[in-house]
Structure formats: structure tokens, C-alpha cells
Amino acid sequence: MRKNDGMFRFAFVLMIAFGLTMMIAPALYADEAKVGSTLENLQAAFNGESNAHAKYQAYAKKATEEGYLKVAALFRAAAAAEEIHFNNHAAVIKSMGATPKAEIKVPAINSTKENLAEAIKGETYEQTVMYPSFLAQAEKEHNSDAIQTFNYAKTAEGEHAKLYKKALSNLNNWKVADIGFFVCPTCGYTVEGKPTFKDCPVCATPANDFKRVS
């Protein structure tokens, strides 16, 4: 009986483990980017960046209404970077003989705290899932222009996520827009305060050319 009981418990544990795996799997696959041809991926990225641009402008307005002026400045800087990204993507799309297309959706606007959390999710997804997948496909197709524009956006999104996390972790101290944010006009790389480096670490654009957003 003891032996049979042990076998029963083992089988039960296996069933539970299998069930949990089946529950977790869909969530894992949901985090994968839908990858098509490089042109299709460029169109998807153009659409995504266009919507992010509109969303961050709306988030900036909400942050201003709630008195988080520095957060508003950050959202405006990120919006400026997303505009650079979708323009870069558009240029490559046009060079491939296609027309950039975007369907701008009205974003859901919540509290600034919630908007920051949502922005972190979006930027992290683009940096760690979407753009790496698109880059892999562009490399397969040996499309150097697509590789460059995807790399520019991927790196900038990572910096946006860091800045959003910094704001969210210390939100009460982000009510005064003091030193502003600076955005690279070539790749959208974004920094808090005046750049301390000579050239952009991503695209080598002179730091003096960075645009201040406040």
C-alpha cells in the first residue's frame, strides 16, 4: 500500500505540473512578436511607433494635469524619439518601393502612475522581444538599412524604459521640470539632462546636436 501510495502521489504531481505548464505556455507564446518579411516588420514597427508617439503626447498632457511636470517632459521627449523612429522606418519602407501605413488608435489614458507602468511594458516588449525578432529577420534578408533603423529604435526604447522606471520609483520628486531631456535627432537616443558624452553612443551624432525637450 505504501508503495502504491507513493506512485499515486508521483502521478498526481506530474498531472499538476503538466497542467501548470499548459497554463503558462500561452502566456509565453503571447510574448512572442509576430514576424513576417522585413517589409512587413517595418510596417508593423512604423505603425507601433506612430501609435506610441500619439500615446505619449496624451500621457504628457495627463501628467501635466496631475502636476507631474517632469514626467510630462519625459513623455514629450519619448514622443519626439518615437517620431524619429517612425520617420526612419518610413524612409526604409519607401526605399523598398512601399508606402508607410499606420492606423492611429485612441489610447487609454489612466493616472500618470498607471501610464508609466504601461509605458514600461511597451518599451520593454519592443526592446527585448519585438525589435530583436525583427532584427533577426532583417539579418537573414541582409537588409542593412532595416538593421540600422531597428537597432536605433531598440536601443532608444531600452533607455526610455529605464527613465520610466526611474520616474515611477520616485514619482513625488518628478513634479518640477528642471533640467529637461535631450533627444538625438538621428536615432532617438534619450538622456536626462545635457549629454555628458561627446557623440551619441548609438549613432555617433554630435551631442551638441541633441534637441532639448522640457
Residue pairs with C-beta under 8 A, 6 or more apart in sequence:
31 125
31 129
32 129
32 133
33 129
33 130
33 133
33 134
34 44
35 41
35 133
35 134
35 136
35 137
36 44
36 137
37 137
37 141
38 134
38 137
38 138
38 141
38 143
38 146
39 93
39 96
39 98
41 133
41 134
41 137
41 138
41 146
41 150
42 89
42 92
42 93
42 96
42 134
42 146
42 149
43 93
43 98
43 100
43 101
44 134
45 85
45 86
45 89
45 130
45 131
45 134
45 149
45 150
45 153
46 86
46 89
46 90
46 93
46 100
46 101
46 102
47 101
47 102
47 103
48 126
48 130
49 82
49 83
49 85
49 86
49 89
49 153
50 82
50 86
50 102
50 104
51 102
51 103
51 104
51 105
51 107
52 78
52 79
52 82
52 122
53 79
53 82
53 83
53 86
54 104
54 107
55 107
55 119
56 75
56 76
56 78
56 79
56 82
56 119
57 75
57 76
57 79
58 107
58 109
59 75
59 107
59 109
59 112
59 115
59 119
60 71
60 72
60 73
60 75
60 76
60 79
61 72
62 109
62 110
62 111
62 112
62 115
63 69
63 71
63 72
63 75
63 112
63 115
64 72
66 111
66 112
67 175
68 112
68 171
68 174
68 175
69 174
69 175
69 176
69 177
70 167
70 174
70 175
70 176
70 177
70 178
71 112
71 116
71 167
71 171
71 174
72 177
73 177
73 180
73 181
73 213
73 214
74 163
74 164
74 167
74 174
74 181
74 192
75 115
75 119
76 181
76 213
77 180
77 181
77 182
77 183
77 190
77 213
78 119
78 160
78 163
78 190
80 183
80 188
80 211
80 213
81 156
81 160
81 183
81 184
81 188
81 189
81 190
82 188
84 152
84 183
84 184
84 185
84 186
84 187
84 188
85 149
85 152
85 153
85 156
85 188
86 100
86 102
88 149
88 152
88 153
88 187
89 100
89 149
89 153
90 100
91 145
91 149
92 143
92 145
92 146
92 149
93 99
93 100
94 100
95 145
109 115
110 118
112 171
113 168
113 171
116 164
116 167
116 168
116 171
117 168
119 160
119 161
119 164
120 161
120 164
120 165
120 168
123 157
123 158
123 160
123 161
123 164
124 157
124 161
126 153
126 154
126 157
127 154
127 155
127 157
127 158
127 161
131 150
131 151
131 153
131 154
131 157
132 154
134 146
134 150
135 147
135 150
135 151
135 154
138 146
138 147
138 150
139 147
151 202
152 186
152 187
152 188
152 189
152 202
152 203
153 187
153 188
155 187
155 189
155 202
156 184
156 187
156 188
156 189
156 190
156 202
159 189
159 190
159 191
160 190
163 181
163 190
163 192
166 192
167 174
177 214
179 192
179 193
179 194
180 193
180 212
180 213
180 214
181 190
181 191
181 192
181 193
181 212
181 213
181 214
182 190
182 191
182 193
182 194
182 195
182 207
182 210
182 211
182 212
182 213
183 189
183 190
183 210
183 211
183 213
184 190
184 200
184 202
184 203
184 205
184 209
184 210
185 205
185 209
185 210
185 211
186 200
186 203
186 205
186 209
187 200
187 202
187 203
187 205
189 200
189 201
189 202
189 203
191 210
194 212
195 207
195 210
197 207
198 206
198 207
199 205
199 206
199 207
200 206
200 207
200 210
